[in-house]
Amino acid sequence: MIKSEGPYGPISTNFLRHDILVMVSGGSGITPFISIFRELFFTVETLKCKTPKILMISVFKDSFDLIMLELFLPTSGAPMDFSKLEIQIEAYVTREKQPTIDDKKQHVVWVFGGTRKKMQ
């Protein structure tokens, strides 16, 4: 069991000072990390800076909720070069019920350093 509290102290957005970012979320708690991802995408595209490696660990109750990972992709079809970022996303489902035929239609796009893999 892991217990987490906070955040405490002043808000810091200086993500570039770290070599590796490890982000852990559960369910809708993934939301704050979307802005961090987008800031890193912007930084690598515009400032051409080296960005830290990213490990995102997310836990969801049902596989249907994996669709939330698509929020990490750029909006409105904006072109982004993911090959300049080292990203690893690990998603865990904790309370899956037996999938129905409709559930099989759900998919998530995972991003790993410039490639897209469609998960069914």
Backbone as numpy.savetxt, mean C-alpha at the origin, in Angstrom:
# Nx Ny Nz CAx CAy CAz Cx Cy Cz
0.51 -11.07 19.99 -0.33 -9.92 19.99 0.56 -8.68 19.99
0.18 -7.72 19.18 0.89 -6.46 19.10 -0.04 -5.36 19.53
0.45 -4.50 20.39 -0.34 -3.35 20.82 0.38 -2.10 20.34
-0.38 -1.19 19.78 0.21 0.03 19.25 -0.58 1.23 19.74
0.11 2.30 20.06 -0.53 3.54 20.47 0.09 4.68 19.69
-0.54 5.81 19.78 0.05 7.00 19.18 -0.72 7.45 17.96
-0.21 8.30 17.21 1.13 8.87 17.26 1.26 9.95 18.34
2.46 10.16 18.77 2.77 11.18 19.76 3.79 12.15 19.18
3.79 13.36 19.67 4.77 14.35 19.23 4.37 15.00 17.93
5.26 15.82 17.40 4.95 16.55 16.16 4.89 15.61 14.97
4.06 15.98 14.01 3.93 15.18 12.79 5.17 15.39 11.93
5.74 14.31 11.45 6.92 14.38 10.59 6.61 13.70 9.27
6.91 14.37 8.19 6.72 13.78 6.87 8.05 13.59 6.15
9.12 13.55 6.89 10.44 13.38 6.28 10.73 11.89 6.09
10.04 11.28 5.13 10.18 9.85 4.89 11.50 9.52 4.20
12.08 10.48 3.52 13.29 10.23 2.74 14.52 10.00 3.60
14.45 10.31 4.86 15.63 10.12 5.72 15.83 8.67 6.12
14.86 7.80 5.81 14.93 6.39 6.17 15.30 5.55 4.95
15.98 4.43 5.19 16.30 3.50 4.11 15.13 2.59 3.79
14.36 2.22 4.82 13.23 1.31 4.66 12.05 1.86 5.45
10.87 1.86 4.83 9.63 2.20 5.53 8.83 0.93 5.71
8.49 0.59 6.94 7.63 -0.55 7.23 6.32 0.02 7.74
5.24 -0.24 6.99 3.93 0.29 7.35 2.99 -0.87 7.62
2.31 -0.83 8.75 1.40 -1.91 9.15 0.02 -1.31 9.34
-0.99 -1.96 8.74 -2.35 -1.45 8.87 -3.34 -2.60 8.97
-4.51 -2.27 9.47 -5.61 -3.22 9.54 -6.88 -2.59 9.02
-7.52 -3.23 8.05 -8.79 -2.74 7.51 -8.70 -1.33 6.97
-9.65 -0.49 7.40 -9.69 0.89 6.91 -8.53 1.73 7.43
-7.74 1.18 8.36 -6.56 1.87 8.86 -5.48 2.04 7.82
-5.72 1.50 6.63 -4.77 1.64 5.53 -4.80 3.05 4.94
-5.87 3.78 5.20 -6.10 5.09 4.58 -4.96 6.08 4.75
-4.39 6.28 5.93 -3.31 7.28 6.06 -2.08 6.96 5.21
-1.87 5.70 4.88 -0.69 5.33 4.12 -0.81 5.68 2.64
-2.03 5.91 2.17 -2.23 6.27 0.77 -1.51 7.58 0.46
-1.65 8.57 1.35 -0.99 9.85 1.10 0.53 9.71 1.17
1.03 8.83 2.02 2.48 8.60 2.09 2.98 8.01 0.77
2.27 7.00 0.25 2.64 6.40 -1.03 2.64 7.45 -2.14
1.57 8.24 -2.18 1.46 9.24 -3.25 2.55 10.30 -3.14
2.91 10.68 -1.92 4.00 11.64 -1.75 5.32 11.05 -2.25
5.55 9.78 -1.97 6.78 9.13 -2.45 6.78 9.02 -3.98
5.62 8.70 -4.58 5.53 8.65 -6.04 5.85 10.02 -6.63
5.28 11.07 -6.05 5.52 12.43 -6.51 7.00 12.78 -6.39
7.60 12.43 -5.27 9.01 12.75 -5.02 9.92 12.10 -6.05
9.69 10.83 -6.32 10.56 10.12 -7.27 10.34 10.63 -8.70
9.12 11.05 -9.03 8.83 11.54 -10.38 9.34 12.96 -10.60
9.16 13.85 -9.64 9.48 15.25 -9.85 10.87 15.64 -9.37
11.25 15.16 -8.20 12.54 15.56 -7.63 13.67 14.60 -7.99
13.30 13.46 -8.55 14.28 12.44 -8.95 15.18 12.02 -7.78
14.62 12.02 -6.58 15.36 11.63 -5.37 15.28 10.12 -5.16
16.25 9.62 -4.44 16.20 8.22 -4.03 15.15 8.10 -2.92
14.30 7.11 -3.05 13.26 6.90 -2.05 13.55 5.62 -1.27
13.02 5.52 -0.07 13.26 4.31 0.73 12.51 3.11 0.16
13.00 1.92 0.50 12.26 0.70 0.20 11.00 0.73 1.04
9.91 0.15 0.52 8.64 0.18 1.22 8.14 -1.24 1.44
7.82 -1.56 2.68 7.15 -2.81 3.02 5.82 -2.44 3.65
4.73 -2.81 2.98 3.38 -2.54 3.47 2.76 -3.85 3.89
2.39 -3.96 5.16 1.74 -5.16 5.69 0.32 -4.76 6.07
-0.65 -5.38 5.42 -2.06 -5.06 5.65 -2.83 -6.30 6.03
-3.76 -6.13 6.96 -4.61 -7.24 7.40 -6.06 -6.84 7.14
-6.81 -7.76 6.53 -8.22 -7.53 6.23 -9.04 -8.71 6.74
-10.30 -8.46 7.06 -11.18 -9.54 7.52 -11.55 -10.48 6.38
-11.90 -9.91 5.23 -12.36 -10.70 4.09 -11.54 -10.36 2.85
-11.45 -11.30 1.91 -10.70 -11.05 0.69 -11.32 -9.94 -0.14
-12.62 -9.72 0.00 -13.28 -8.63 -0.72 -12.62 -7.28 -0.38
-12.17 -7.12 0.86 -11.56 -5.86 1.30 -10.20 -5.60 0.68
-9.62 -6.60 0.02 -8.33 -6.40 -0.66 -8.43 -5.33 -1.75
-9.63 -5.06 -2.20 -9.85 -4.04 -3.22 -9.33 -2.68 -2.76
-9.23 -2.49 -1.45 -8.73 -1.22 -0.90 -7.29 -0.95 -1.34
-6.55 -1.99 -1.67 -5.16 -1.81 -2.11 -5.07 -1.06 -3.44
-6.14 -1.06 -4.22 -6.14 -0.33 -5.48 -6.06 1.18 -5.25
-6.38 1.63 -4.04 -6.29 3.06 -3.73 -4.86 3.57 -3.79
-3.89 2.66 -3.77 -2.49 3.07 -3.84 -2.05 3.40 -5.25
-2.84 3.01 -6.23 -2.50 3.31 -7.62 -2.82 4.77 -7.93
-2.13 5.38 -8.90 -2.41 6.77 -9.25 -3.85 6.95 -9.71
-4.39 8.12 -9.44 -5.77 8.41 -9.83 -5.81 9.00 -11.24
-6.96 8.96 -11.83 -7.28 9.56 -13.12 -6.32 9.18 -14.24
-5.81 7.98 -14.20 -4.96 7.49 -15.28 -3.64 8.23 -15.44
-3.23 8.93 -14.39 -1.95 9.65 -14.46 -0.81 8.66 -14.61
0.08 8.88 -15.58 1.19 7.94 -15.77 2.19 8.02 -14.62
2.59 6.89 -14.12 3.58 6.82 -13.05 4.56 5.71 -13.38
5.82 5.95 -13.13 6.86 4.95 -13.35 7.18 4.29 -12.02
6.58 3.12 -11.78 6.76 2.41 -10.53 8.12 1.72 -10.44
8.84 1.63 -11.55 10.10 0.90 -11.55 11.17 1.57 -10.69
10.98 2.82 -10.34 11.95 3.53 -9.51 11.71 3.33 -8.02
10.64 2.64 -7.68 10.32 2.39 -6.27 10.42 0.90 -5.98
10.94 0.57 -4.81 10.96 -0.82 -4.36 9.82 -0.99 -3.37
8.77 -1.69 -3.81 7.57 -1.84 -2.99 7.26 -3.32 -2.82
6.97 -3.70 -1.59 6.49 -5.05 -1.30 5.22 -4.89 -0.47
4.13 -5.46 -0.96 2.86 -5.40 -0.25 2.48 -6.82 0.17
2.29 -7.00 1.47 1.84 -8.28 2.00 0.46 -8.07 2.59
-0.51 -8.80 2.08 -1.88 -8.67 2.57 -2.33 -10.00 3.16
-2.96 -9.92 4.31 -3.42 -11.12 5.01 -4.92 -11.02 5.25
-5.62 -12.12 5.02 -7.05 -12.20 5.26 -7.25 -13.08 6.49
-8.01 -12.58 7.47 -8.11 -13.28 8.76 -9.42 -14.01 8.99
-10.51 -13.59 8.37 -11.82 -14.21 8.65 -12.58 -14.49 7.37
-11.97 -15.23 6.50 -12.60 -15.51 5.21 -13.70 -16.53 5.34
-14.82 -16.24 4.71 -15.88 -17.23 4.59 -15.68 -17.95 3.26
-16.43 -18.99 3.03 -16.33 -19.71 1.77 -16.68 -18.77 0.62
-15.80 -18.60 -0.39 -16.09 -17.66 -1.47 -17.28 -18.10 -2.31
-18.08 -17.13 -2.73 -19.19 -17.41 -3.63 -18.72 -17.16 -5.05
-19.56 -17.47 -6.01 -19.20 -17.26 -7.42 -18.93 -15.78 -7.67
-19.74 -14.89 -7.06 -19.55 -13.46 -7.25 -18.22 -12.98 -6.68
-17.77 -13.58 -5.57 -16.52 -13.17 -4.95 -15.33 -13.41 -5.87
-15.43 -14.39 -6.75 -14.32 -14.72 -7.64 -14.09 -13.62 -8.68
-15.06 -12.73 -8.87 -14.91 -11.65 -9.83 -14.08 -10.50 -9.28
-13.87 -10.47 -8.00 -13.09 -9.39 -7.38 -11.60 -9.61 -7.66
-10.89 -8.53 -7.88 -9.45 -8.63 -8.11 -8.75 -7.43 -7.51
-7.46 -7.56 -7.35 -6.62 -6.49 -6.82 -5.39 -6.40 -7.69
-4.95 -5.20 -7.98 -3.72 -4.99 -8.72 -2.61 -4.72 -7.72
-1.60 -5.57 -7.75 -0.46 -5.42 -6.85 0.64 -4.71 -7.62
1.39 -3.84 -6.99 2.46 -3.12 -7.65 3.79 -3.53 -7.04
4.68 -4.04 -7.89 6.01 -4.45 -7.43 7.05 -3.86 -8.37
7.62 -2.74 -8.04 8.71 -2.16 -8.82 8.48 -2.08 -10.31
7.33 -1.63 -10.73 7.08 -1.38 -12.14 6.26 -2.44 -12.84
5.95 -3.54 -12.21 5.13 -4.55 -12.86 3.77 -4.61 -12.18
2.79 -5.01 -12.92 1.45 -5.19 -12.36 1.08 -6.65 -12.45
0.56 -7.18 -11.37 0.11 -8.56 -11.34 -1.35 -8.55 -10.93
-2.17 -9.19 -11.73 -3.60 -9.23 -11.44 -3.89 -10.47 -10.60
-4.43 -10.25 -9.41 -4.75 -11.35 -8.52 -6.24 -11.63 -8.60
-6.62 -12.86 -8.79 -8.04 -13.23 -8.88 -8.51 -13.75 -7.54
